[in-house]
Amino acid sequence: MAILEKTSRDIQKLLGDLCTCYDVDTEYCEQASVGDAVRQRALCSDLTIVGPALLNDIDLGPLVINGSLFDTGKPVLVVPKGAEATLSPRRVLVGWDSRVEASRAVREALDLLSGAEEVRVTLVDPEVTCTGNGTEPGADVAAYLTRHGARVSVDRLPSAGKPAATVLAQHAIDTSANMIVMGAYGSRRLRERLFGGVRRWIEAKPPLPLFLAR
């Protein structure tokens, strides 16, 4: 409890020095209630930011992700250790697969995508179909983003037998991206696995903020 109170004071001082409007809310609760506590606050927030301390906490991290991302439909920005928590990235990679989750991620990240210097819509092993990806995979979402003022290019990459997440992460590195935007997938019983996968993925790669929407 003392640590929570000290952290709250430190955050209030930091925000006060920035001369910005703010509110600091704290709650001490049982671990089983963490998800509900986070959900109540995330429902009235534009974005939840999960920093490295929670990302590396295998007990609290999944509960926060569940409460903020899966239980509200609101986006989450995962910021690993060493990464810059910014909403003004210069170069952004969008992982696109024409699924609802990816569409929601793009919509929720629209302001930061429109303000970026470069947005690379990236598809891994896209299939050309009349529905879904369409006859020119990525062209539809690129047009959508362009109409909103984003500077967009489309990259279609082969997986060469590698997981799509690995291909996207490497392409983000190769293109000097400052952030990755993608959909978060997984049913309720797969949420903890998703959190662990995201955590291990970020730990294994150079630090990049990951913007997720469900």
N, C-alpha and C positions, 0 to 999 in steps of 0.2 A: 504494500500500500504506500509506503514511504517513497519507493522508487517511482511509482505512478504519479504521486503528487509532485515530486521533484521534476520529473519529465514534463509535466503539465506547466509548471512554472517556467521552465527553460523555453518551452515552445511559445508561451505567451510573451515572454521577453523578446524572443526572436521576431515574432509577428508584430509586436509593438514597435520595435525599431524600424520596421519596414513601412510604418505609417499607413497600414492598410486595414480595411474592415475585416474583422475575423471573429471567430467564436471557437473556443476550445472546450470540448466536452469529454469528460472522462467517466468511466464506469468500471467498478471492480465487481466481477461476477465469476461464477463457477465456469470451468472450461466448457461444459456442455452448453452453456448459454451464450458463448461468444458469437456464434453464427447469428443468432437472433438479434443480439445487440448491434452487430455490424450491419445487418440487414435494415434495421430501423433507421439508421443514419444514412445508409447508402441510398435508400428510397428517395430521400430529399437532397441528393447530391448529384452533381453532373458527372463526377468521376471519382473513383476510389484509387488511391495510390498505395501500392504495396512495396515497401522498401526491403533492403537486404536482410534486416533483422527478422522480419516475418517470413521472408522467402526461405530462410535457412532454418526456420522453426518448424519441425515436422509435426508438432502437436497443434500449434495455433495457426500456422500458415494455411492448411487446407480449410479450416473453419472460417477464416477470413475470406478466402476465395469463394467458398460456398455461399456465405452470407452476402457478399458484395456483388458477385458476378452472376452466379447461377440462380440465386433466390430473388433477384431484383430485375434482371435484364439490363442493368446499367453497366457501362464499360469499366474496365480496370486497367491501370497502367502499372506494370510490373517493372521495378527499377532495381537491377542487381547491383552488387557492390562494385564501385568504380565507375558506374554510369551516371550521366547527368540527367536529372529529372527535369525535363523541359517540355513545354507545350508549343515550342517554336522550333522544331527540328528542321534542319536545312535539307537533308536528303532522307526520304522515307521509302522503305520497301513495303509493298502491300502484297500479302500472300492471298491469291485469288483462286477460287475454284467454283464460282457460280452458286455456292450454297447460301442458304439464308444467313447463317452465322457470319460469313464473310461480308455479305451485303450490309448487315447491321454494323459490323466493325467499320466499314468504309463510311457509312452514314454518321456514326458517332464520332469518327475522327475527321469529319469533313472540314472543320475549321482549320485544324493543323495541316491537313493535306493541301488545302487551298493556299495556305501561307508558305508552304515549303518551296525551296528553290527547285527541287526535283522530286518527282514521285515515279517510282518504278513498279508498275503492276506486274507481278511475276506469277506465272503458272508453271506447274511441274507436270509433265506428261499430259497436256490437255488433249481431250478428245474433241474432234470436230463433230458436232451434232446439231440437228435442227432446233432442239431445245437445250437447255443447260448452257453450255459454253457458246453455242451458236456456230456459225460457219467460220468465224474468225475469232477464236478464243481471246478474250480480254478486250476486244474492241468496244464492247458495250459499256463496260465499267470505265474504260478510258474516256469514252465520249461523255459519260455522266460527269466524271471528275473535271474534264475540260470545260464543260458548261458552267462549272462552279469556280473556274479560274485557276485550276491546278495545272501544273506543267508536267505532262504525263508521257511516259514511254512504256511499251509493253515488251516484256521478256518472256519467251516460252522456252523452258529448259527441260532437257531429258533427265530422268532420275538416275539412269545408269545403274539401276538396282539399289540405290540408296533411298532411305526414308525421305519423304518430301520435306520434313522439317529440317533435315540435315542439308538438303540442297538449298533451301531458302536461307538458312543461316550462313552458309558459305557465300551465297550470292550477295547477301547483305554486307559481308566483309569485303568481297571483291569490288563492290560498288561504293564503298565508304559510306554506307547508310548510317544514319544517326538513330533510327527507330524502325521497328517492324510492326506493322498493323496486320492483324489476322483474326479469324474467327476462332472461338473456343468451342470445342466439340466434346461430347461425352454425356451419357445419361447420368442420372443421379448416382448410380453405383460405381461409375467410372470417374467421378470427380476427383477423388484422392489420387488416383493413378495419373490423371491429367496434371494435377498440381505437381506431383513428383516428377513427371516427365518434363514439364516446363522448367522446374528448378534444376534438374540435371542438365537439361539442354543449355540453359543459360550459364551454368557453372562451367560447362565444357567449352564455351565459346567466349570470345572477347565480349566485354559487357555492352549490351545494347538494351535500351528500354523496349518493352514488349507491350503494345496496346492491344487488349483483348476485348471482344464483345461476344455475347452469347445470343 
